[in-house]
């Protein structure tokens, strides 16, 4: 992982210096944003690299049907990130505001309540995905081989869901307390180990997609155990003291915190569920193009997810810094940090998208070899580059909205983009002479429409007003 640290940190800090010279950021704010953002970007790169490596490994070992099968299984399994990520969005709002207000005694109960809600939401899904994975895969899957691969992958990978959700809660809590390096060390380090483990399970033991799923389970359980140990002791060996320490003898539940979390988290979780859920009909429609296009589309989504990793860092940095300022009642400072992080975010996404656009063909060759599939994959990756530019606008605007509790508009924007634009355009591409251009356009519309909605809401500054209605509950006053 150390090989990944210096280039990412150097890139973020160099980009910050450029923005400072252009007069778009002050140096102190650029430094503070960078310190919170780059460790989370490393985490995202490592975890997305792990997911991308899974696709590449099973594709190398078993072919395009295995890639498609994993692609069919992933939208179900990643429900944990939709639900857990939504709840964790509420966690960072509570923790950052209480940390900024120096109400450290109230942070532990927020973490416990978040963890309880995450477990209540994910455990029933584990049961469903373990018992009846095949009928679910068949809802969106085509081709017997791909369906079987997807079934095998989903059944085993579902066991990781509760642990992954708890990892998200712990990670967001620490980031809300100005510690992005501990989550990086635990989650990114675990992802690197996971990649190596998957290679052994897939190629040495011949376990194929099941090997990839087993590696995911082991990595999620290990990360959860490390977070629990560190937060209980207040430090982790090699990482030093943590800004948070939880007392297992303290309150595990608070009804007011639960209501506050649900008000903030429900729109975030629903947005993510809609975003993820739309992949089911999307994959079913893409299946009309044929299995080669499905495989190319899955690869493009993986590459786009990798390109989105700056959003993980800057979005959470914005939520943490804005939330801490709001906890202190410093609205002007919150607005300044929001604007600074927005500019930083868009600049980072632009740089990444340009590099990947230029290298679309060699990047695609890492996943597919035959000429017909390679051409389609490269074109979809280029469309994903345009899509991810707009994702940068979404990420930049989402941070302040999430920190303040103004989380409904992003949900509305996501529904509009997916169901009014992306899905219909994809269907037109599959059933009319529009062809693959419909799929290219859908990738752009999927992010472009919600980006416009989120940016509008962000620029109205209504999130500052909304924050006042939540602030007394957030800081425990």
C-alpha positions in Angstrom: 0.0 0.0 0.0 2.9 2.4 0.6 3.5 2.6 -3.1 0.1 4.0 -3.5 0.4 6.6 -0.7 3.0 9.0 -2.0 1.7 9.4 -5.6 -1.9 10.1 -4.4 -0.8 12.4 -1.7 1.6 14.2 -4.0 -1.1 14.6 -6.7 -3.6 16.0 -4.2 -1.1 18.4 -2.7 0.2 19.5 -6.1 -3.3 20.1 -7.3 -4.0 22.2 -4.2 -0.9 24.3 -4.8 -2.1 25.0 -8.4 -5.5 26.1 -7.0 -3.8 28.3 -4.5 -1.7 30.0 -7.2 -4.9 30.5 -9.2 -6.5 32.3 -6.3 -9.2 29.6 -5.9 -8.1 28.4 -2.5 -6.2 29.7 0.5 -3.2 27.7 1.4 -4.3 26.8 5.0 -7.7 25.5 3.7 -6.0 23.6 0.8 -3.7 21.9 3.3 -6.5 21.0 5.7 -8.7 19.6 2.9 -5.8 17.6 1.5 -5.0 16.1 4.8 -8.5 14.7 5.2 -9.1 13.9 1.5 -6.0 12.0 0.4 -6.2 9.1 2.9 -9.8 8.5 1.9 -8.9 8.5 -1.7 -6.2 5.9 -1.1 -8.9 3.8 0.7 -11.2 4.2 -2.2 -8.6 3.3 -4.8 -7.6 0.3 -2.8 -11.1 -1.0 -2.4 -12.2 -0.2 -5.9 -9.0 -1.8 -7.1 -9.9 -4.9 -5.1 -13.4 -5.0 -6.8 -11.8 -4.4 -10.2 -9.2 -7.1 -9.6 -12.0 -9.5 -8.8 -13.5 -8.9 -12.2 -10.1 -9.1 -14.0 -9.2 -12.3 -12.1 -12.4 -14.2 -12.7 -12.4 -13.0 -16.3 -8.9 -14.3 -16.8 -9.7 -17.6 -15.1 -13.2 -18.2 -16.5 -14.0 -15.8 -19.3 -16.7 -13.2 -20.1 -19.6 -15.2 -18.6 -17.9 -15.0 -15.2 -17.4 -11.2 -15.5 -21.1 -10.9 -16.4 -22.1 -13.2 -13.5 -20.1 -11.1 -10.9 -21.7 -8.0 -12.5 -25.2 -9.5 -11.9 -24.3 -10.4 -8.3 -22.6 -7.1 -7.3 -25.7 -4.9 -7.4 -27.4 -7.2 -4.8 -24.3 -7.5 -2.6 -23.6 -3.8 -2.7 -26.9 -3.1 -1.0 -24.8 -3.1 2.1 -23.0 0.0 0.8 -26.3 1.6 -0.1 -27.9 1.1 3.3 -24.7 1.2 5.4 -23.4 4.2 3.5 -26.6 6.1 4.0 -26.6 5.5 7.7 -22.9 6.3 7.9 -23.8 9.7 6.2 -25.9 10.4 9.3 -23.1 9.2 11.5 -20.5 11.7 10.1 -23.1 14.5 10.5 -23.6 13.7 14.2 -20.0 12.9 15.0 -18.5 15.9 13.2 -20.9 18.4 14.8 -20.4 16.9 18.3 -16.6 16.9 17.8 -16.7 20.5 16.6 -18.8 21.4 19.6 -16.5 19.4 22.0 -19.4 17.2 23.0 -17.1 14.1 23.0 -19.2 12.4 25.7 -22.1 12.1 23.2 -20.2 10.6 20.3 -20.1 7.0 21.5 -23.9 6.7 21.7 -24.2 8.1 18.1 -21.8 5.3 16.9 -23.7 2.6 18.8 -27.1 3.8 17.4 -25.7 3.9 13.9 -24.3 0.4 14.3 -27.6 -0.9 15.6 -29.5 0.6 12.7 -27.0 -0.8 10.2 -27.3 -4.4 11.6 -31.1 -4.2 11.7 -31.1 -3.2 8.0 -28.5 -5.7 6.6 -29.0 -8.9 8.5 -32.4 -9.7 6.9 -30.7 -9.2 3.5 -28.1 -11.8 4.3 -30.8 -14.4 5.0 -32.6 -13.6 1.7 -29.4 -13.6 -0.4 -28.2 -16.9 1.1 -31.5 -18.7 0.8 -32.8 -17.5 -2.6 -30.0 -16.0 -4.7 -30.7 -17.7 -8.0 -34.2 -16.4 -8.5 -32.9 -12.9 -7.8 -30.0 -13.2 -10.2 -32.4 -14.5 -12.9 -34.5 -11.3 -12.6 -31.7 -9.5 -14.4 -29.3 -12.2 -15.7 -29.1 -13.8 -19.1 -27.2 -16.9 -20.0 -27.1 -20.0 -17.9 -23.4 -19.9 -17.1 -23.5 -16.2 -16.1 -26.6 -16.8 -13.9 -24.8 -19.7 -12.1 -21.7 -17.7 -11.5 -23.8 -14.8 -10.2 -25.7 -17.1 -7.9 -22.5 -18.6 -6.4 -20.9 -15.2 -5.9 -23.9 -13.6 -4.3 -24.7 -16.4 -1.8 -21.2 -16.4 -0.3 -20.5 -12.6 -0.6 -23.7 -11.8 1.3 -22.1 -13.0 4.5 -19.9 -9.9 4.4 -22.7 -7.4 4.4 -23.2 -6.7 8.1 -19.4 -6.4 8.7 -19.0 -4.1 5.7 -21.8 -1.8 7.1 -20.1 -1.7 10.5 -16.8 -0.8 8.8 -18.5 2.1 7.1 -19.9 3.4 10.4 -16.5 3.2 12.2 -14.7 4.8 9.2 -17.2 7.8 8.9 -17.0 8.3 12.7 -13.3 8.7 12.7 -13.3 10.9 9.6 -15.9 13.1 11.4 -13.3 13.5 14.2 -10.5 14.6 11.8 -8.9 11.2 11.5 -8.8 9.9 7.9 -5.6 7.9 8.2 -6.8 5.2 10.5 -9.7 4.2 8.2 -7.2 4.3 5.3 -4.8 2.0 7.1 -7.5 -0.5 8.1 -9.6 -0.5 5.0 -7.0 0.1 2.3 -4.6 -2.3 3.9 -7.3 -4.9 4.1 -8.1 -4.4 0.5 -4.5 -5.0 -0.6 -4.4 -8.2 1.5 -7.8 -9.1 0.1 -6.5 -8.9 -3.5 -3.6 -11.2 -2.7 -5.9 -13.6 -0.9 -8.3 -13.7 -3.9 -5.5 -14.5 -6.2 -4.6 -17.5 -4.2 -8.3 -18.6 -3.8 -9.1 -18.1 -7.5 -5.9 -19.4 -9.2 -4.3 -21.7 -6.8 -7.3 -23.4 -5.2 -9.5 -23.0 -8.4 -12.5 -21.6 -6.5 -13.4 -19.0 -9.2 -16.1 -16.6 -8.3 -16.6 -18.3 -4.9 -13.0 -17.6 -4.1 -13.5 -13.9 -4.8 -16.6 -13.9 -2.5 -14.7 -15.7 0.3 -11.9 -13.2 0.1 -14.5 -10.4 0.5 -16.0 -12.0 3.6 -12.6 -12.5 5.3 -11.5 -8.9 4.5 -14.7 -7.4 5.9 -14.6 -9.5 9.1 -11.0 -8.6 9.6 -11.5 -4.8 9.1 -14.5 -4.8 11.5 -12.4 -6.6 14.2 -9.6 -4.0 13.9 -12.0 -1.1 14.2 -13.7 -2.6 17.2 -10.4 -3.2 18.9 -9.0 0.3 18.1 -12.1 2.2 19.2 -12.4 0.2 22.4 -8.7 0.8 23.4 -8.4 4.3 21.9 -5.4 3.4 19.8 -4.1 0.9 17.3 -0.5 -0.5 17.2 1.5 1.4 14.6 -1.1 4.1 14.2 -1.0 5.7 17.7 -3.9 7.3 19.6 -7.3 7.6 18.0 -9.4 10.8 18.5 -12.4 8.6 19.6 -12.8 6.0 22.2 -16.0 4.2 23.0 -17.1 2.8 26.3 -19.0 -0.4 26.0 -20.6 0.2 29.4 -22.1 3.5 28.3 -25.6 3.9 26.7 -26.1 1.8 23.6 -29.3 3.4 22.5 -30.8 6.9 22.4 -34.2 7.4 20.8 -33.5 11.0 19.9 -30.3 10.1 18.2 -32.1 7.3 16.3 -34.8 9.7 15.1 -32.1 12.2 14.1 -30.1 9.6 12.2 -33.1 8.3 10.4 -34.2 11.8 9.3 -30.7 12.4 7.8 -29.9 8.9 6.7 -33.2 7.8 5.1 -32.9 10.0 2.0 -29.2 9.2 1.7 -29.9 5.4 1.9 -32.9 5.7 -0.4 -30.8 7.6 -2.9 -28.1 4.9 -2.8 -30.7 2.2 -3.0 -32.3 3.9 -6.0 -28.9 4.3 -7.6 -28.0 0.7 -7.0 -31.5 -0.7 -7.6 -31.6 0.9 -11.0 -28.7 -1.3 -12.0 -31.1 -4.3 -12.0 -33.3 -3.0 -14.8 -30.3 -1.4 -16.4 -28.4 -4.7 -16.6 -31.5 -6.4 -17.8 -31.8 -3.8 -20.7 -28.1 -3.9 -21.4 -28.5 -7.7 -21.7 -30.6 -7.1 -24.8 -27.3 -5.9 -26.5 -25.7 -9.3 -25.8 -23.3 -10.8 -23.2 -20.2 -9.1 -24.8 -21.8 -5.6 -24.2 -22.8 -6.6 -20.7 -19.2 -7.5 -20.0 -18.0 -4.2 -21.5 -20.6 -2.3 -19.5 -19.5 -4.0 -16.2 -15.9 -3.1 -16.9 -16.9 0.6 -17.7 -18.8 0.7 -14.4 -15.7 -0.6 -12.5 -13.4 2.0 -14.2 -15.9 4.7 -13.4 -16.0 3.6 -9.8 -12.2 3.9 -9.6 -12.4 7.3 -11.1 -14.9 8.3 -8.5 -12.5 7.7 -5.6 -11.6 11.5 -5.4 -15.3 12.0 -4.5 -15.0 9.7 -1.5 -12.1 11.8 -0.2 -13.3 15.3 -0.9 -17.0 14.6 -0.2 -16.2 13.2 3.3 -13.6 15.9 3.9 -16.3 18.5 3.1 -18.8 16.8 5.4 -16.3 16.6 8.3 -15.0 20.2 8.0 -18.5 21.7 7.3 -20.0 19.7 10.1 -17.4 20.7 12.6 -17.9 24.4 11.7 -21.7 24.0 12.0 -21.2 22.3 15.4 -19.4 25.5 16.6 -22.2 27.7 15.1 -19.7 29.2 12.6 -21.9 29.3 9.4 -19.6 31.6 7.5 -16.7 29.2 8.0 -18.9 26.3 7.0 -19.8 28.1 3.7 -16.1 28.9 3.0 -15.0 25.3 3.5 -17.9 24.1 1.4 -16.9 26.3 -1.5 -13.2 25.6 -1.2 -13.8 21.8 -1.2 -16.2 22.0 -4.1 -13.5 23.7 -6.3 -10.9 21.2 -5.2 -13.3 18.3 -6.0 -14.2 19.4 -9.5 -10.5 20.0 -10.3 -9.5 16.6 -9.2 -12.2 14.8 -11.2 -11.3 16.8 -14.3 -7.7 15.7 -14.1 -8.6 12.0 -13.5 -11.2 12.0 -16.3 -8.8 13.5 -18.9 -6.1 10.9 -18.1 -8.4 7.9 -18.3 -10.1 9.2 -21.5 -6.8 9.4 -23.3 -5.8 5.9 -22.0 -9.2 4.2 -22.5 -8.0 1.5 -24.9 -5.0 0.2 -23.0 -7.1 0.3 -19.8 -9.8 -1.7 -21.4 -7.2 -4.2 -22.6 -6.6 -5.1 -19.0 -10.0 -6.7 -18.9 -10.8 -8.0 -22.4 -8.7 -9.2 -25.2 -10.9 -9.9 -28.2 -11.1 -7.1 -30.7 -14.9 -6.7 -30.9 -15.4 -6.5 -27.1 -12.3 -4.3 -26.7 -13.7 -1.6 -29.0 -17.1 -1.4 -27.2 -15.4 -1.4 -23.8 -13.1 1.4 -24.7 -16.0 3.5 -26.0 -18.0 2.9 -22.8 -15.0 3.8 -20.7 -14.7 7.1 -22.6 -18.4 7.8 -21.9 -17.8 6.9 -18.3 -15.1 9.7 -18.3 -17.7 12.3 -19.3 -20.1 10.8 -16.7 -17.5 11.0 -13.9 -16.9 14.7 -14.6 -20.5 15.3 -13.6 -20.1 13.0 -10.7 -17.5 15.4 -9.4 -20.1 18.1 -9.3 -22.4 15.8 -7.3 -19.6 14.9 -4.8 -18.6 18.5 -4.3 -22.2 19.6 -3.6 -23.1 16.5 -1.5 -20.6 17.1 1.3 -22.2 20.3 2.8 -25.8 18.9 2.2 -24.9 15.7 4.1 -23.2 17.5 6.9 -26.1 19.9 7.4 -28.9 17.2 7.2 -30.3 18.6 3.9 -30.4 15.2 2.2 -33.7 15.1 0.3 -32.9 16.9 -2.9 -30.0 14.5 -3.8 -32.6 11.7 -3.5 -35.0 13.5 -5.8 -32.2 14.2 -8.3 -31.1 10.6 -8.4 -34.6 9.3 -9.1 -35.1 11.9 -11.9 -31.8 11.1 -13.5 -32.1 7.3 -13.5 -35.8 6.7 -14.2 -36.7 9.7 -16.3 -33.5 9.7 -18.4 -30.9 7.0 -18.1 -33.2 3.9 -18.2 -35.4 5.1 -21.1 -32.5 6.2 -23.2 -30.8 2.8 -22.6 -34.0 1.0 -23.7 -34.2 3.1 -26.8 -30.6 2.2 -27.6 -31.4 -1.5 -27.3 -34.5 -1.5 -29.4 -34.0 1.2 -32.0 -31.2 2.2 -34.5 -29.8 4.5 -31.8 -27.9 1.4 -30.6 -24.9 1.8 -28.4 -25.2 5.6 -28.5 -28.1 5.2 -26.2 -25.9 3.4 -23.7 -23.2 6.1 -23.9 -25.8 8.8 -23.4 -27.3 6.9 -20.4 -24.0 6.9 -18.6 -23.8 10.7 -18.9 -27.4 11.4 -18.0 -27.2 9.1 -15.0 -24.9 11.5 -13.3 -25.6 14.7 -15.2 -29.2 15.2 -14.1 -28.6 14.6 -10.3 -25.5 16.8 -10.6 -27.7 19.7 -11.8 -30.2 19.2 -9.0 -27.6 18.9 -6.3 -25.6 21.9 -7.6 -28.8 24.0 -7.6 -29.6 23.1 -4.1 -26.0 23.7 -3.0 -25.9 27.1 -4.5 -29.2 28.2 -2.8 -27.5 27.9 0.6 -30.7 26.4 2.0 -28.5 23.8 3.6 -27.3 26.4 6.1 -30.9 27.1 7.2 -31.7 23.4 7.3 -28.7 22.8 9.6 -30.2 25.1 12.2 -33.2 22.9 12.6 -31.0 19.9 13.3 -28.1 21.5 15.2 -29.5 21.3 18.7 -30.1 17.5 18.3 -26.8 16.9 16.6 -24.6 18.5 19.3 -26.7 17.0 22.1 -27.7 20.4 23.4 
